[in-house]
Amino acid sequence: METLGQTVSTKDKKELTKQLQKLCTELLSIRVAKVTGGAPSKLSKIRVVRKAIARVHIVMNQHQKSNLCKLYMNKKYKRLLDFRRKKTPVMGKALSSRRPTERP
């Protein structure tokens, strides 16, 4: 059985934007139902739809990043900010392994 993430990751950009638009309109209608006092079964779908929107956004960003990697693969200058590993602020402030004894 395929999960939502697996089915989303195989789609191209047009299909992803279409699905994102559909999910956003569904979320909008659910929120309107919440304000007007809709059925509890419909209101419980808010979290599911929000998570689905997040999954679509994640897959779109992954596709965009992989396309950038392919574009800059053999170039002389790379846009390093797009390819660097994201770390926590504490890891960024930590001393490098070459200077373990220095103090700020």
N, C-alpha and C positions, 0 to 999 in steps of 0.2 A: 504494500500500500504506500503510495507516495504522499508525502506531507505537502503542506502549502509552500514551504520554502523550496522544495525540490521542483514543484511545478512552476514556480515563479522564476527560478534561476535559468530555466531553459527558454524563456521567452525573449524576444528582441525588444528594442526600445519602444516601438510603436504599440506593441501589445501591452507593455508595462505601463505606458502612459494612459492607455485606454482603461486598464484595470484600476489604476490609481484614481482616475476621474470617477469611475463607477463606485469605488469604495468611499471616496470623499462625499459624493452625493448621498450614498447610503448613510454615512455618519451624520450628515446634515439632517436627513429625515428622521433619524433616531433621536437626535437632540431636540428637534421640534416636537417629537412625540413625548419626550421627557418633560418639556415645558407645559404641554397641553394635558399632561396626565395620562400618558399612554399605558399600554399593557406592560406588566413587569417582565414578561418574556421578551418583549422587544427591547426594553431598557437594558437587559443583561447582555445584549449584543454589543454595547458600546465598547467594552474592553476588547472584544474579539476583533472588531473592525479596526480599532486603533492599532492593535498589534499587526494586523494584516497590512495596514498602510505603512507601518514601520518596516516590515519585511520587504515591501516593494521598493521603498526608498533605499534600503541597504543594498538590494540587488542592483538597482540602478547606479548607485555610487561605485559598487564593485566593478560593474561593466565599464564605467567611465575611467576608473583607475587602471584597469587592465589595458584599455585602449591607449591610455597615455603611456603606459610602460612599453607597449609595442611601438608607439610612435617615436619615443626617445631612446629606443634600445641601442641603436648604432650612431647616435648623434654625439658630437664632441661635448656639448654642454647639456646638462640635464637639469630639469627643474627639481631640485633636491627636496623641496618642501612637500612635493606630492608623493615622494617615494620613501621618505624617512619613516622609521618606526615611531609610533606614538607611545610616549612614556608618561609616567606620572610626574607631577611637579617635584616630588622628593627625589626621584631618580635623576631629574635634570639638575638639581642643586648639589647632588652628591659629587664628591671628588672622583676624578678619573683614577683608573688603576695605576697609572704612571706616577701619580702624586698622592700616595696614601697618607703621608705624614703631615702634609701642609694643613694649616687651619686658616679659615677666612679672617 
